[in-house]
């Protein structure tokens, strides 16, 4: 069934229970089991979720720092960090959206998505003896746009998700350890300094991010 209008906090709590964290489908529970919603029901829920998610959730409106970090489970974070645009993952699948755009640090979470390692597309893209990076910032990118599932995106796109469009991805030659967080989070000045010190080739880009204006989280 389609979600009825409810308070923001209730909606977010309900969606967090009914959606797979990295996205697949919104689902509804029935006596026969958990079933996908119809495309129209999903779209109605996307609209409600976009309304809730568009409010600031990582920083006050007056905070114009245009750089954020997103924690993603390996191997998805490793696939984004690949610099070959022909094979790399340039869409991040999320069940929530945001109006924020800007420089985005890709942080590899400490928990591995074990099921993803068995997928053919993952095994074909990563080298056989590739060593996953965990608990560290692994890449820098630009979040340039977000669109709802349109059925005509990249091979990395999942149905029933918002597709976050990533561009200008650069891998950190030296990953920098950091503690992750949920949703978009703001890296500390100390973390940014450590990234620049360990990856001098990114120093200019990190400094340049400070001149970009933020549209609001």
Order of alpha helices (4+ residues) and beta strands (2+ residues): alpha-beta-beta-alpha-beta-alpha-beta-beta-alpha-beta-beta-beta-alpha-alpha
